[in-house]
Amino acid sequence: MKTEVLRRAFGDDPFSASEAAVVMGIQDPSSTLSRLKASGVLERTGRGRYRFASLDKWQTIDSQLARENIRTTRSDRADTLSKLAQQRFQMWLDTGYLTRTGDRRYVVRMRPRSGGLNVRRR
């Protein structure tokens, strides 16, 4: 995980964005550093300078680290995304808008608004 790599390299010392890029092995660390700063993991000490925030200031760190883990983990990414897709599809089936009619066949039952459907043609 990127936070672990940065913590091992810099500890509590301030670091620049270019130093972080070298440590993480990427060309442009701005989006990663921005996400970590937005989640409260990093503090900005100056222009292009960052350091780790104290642990008592970290907010919603568990969910942010879980999201970061999904972004950075390549080995089980397909499994994680397929599980999420299956859960979302099952939730959609539970709404009643989609009805199974056979093996891999479905009928969409959309409830029209009162007054019918508004179709605009050009």
C-alpha angles and dihedrals in degrees: 000000000000095000091057092050092050093045092052093048101044109013108188094336120111117253138188127242091247091053089050090051091055093048094046093042096234132120101225116030096172097104093046093047090045092053091048091048092048091051092051098249094113132038123209110233097178143331105326092349124117140173135180116273118235113269094246090061096053110113125197088351096155095059093042092051090048090053091047090050091054090050095049102036112089101171099067099022094106092051093048094048093046090052091050091048091050091050092049092048091049090051089052091050089052091058091067096234091110122051124189111232099172145329105332091345125118140173120216112221107192117182108230120223118251107277095037132265122320109226119184118197129188 
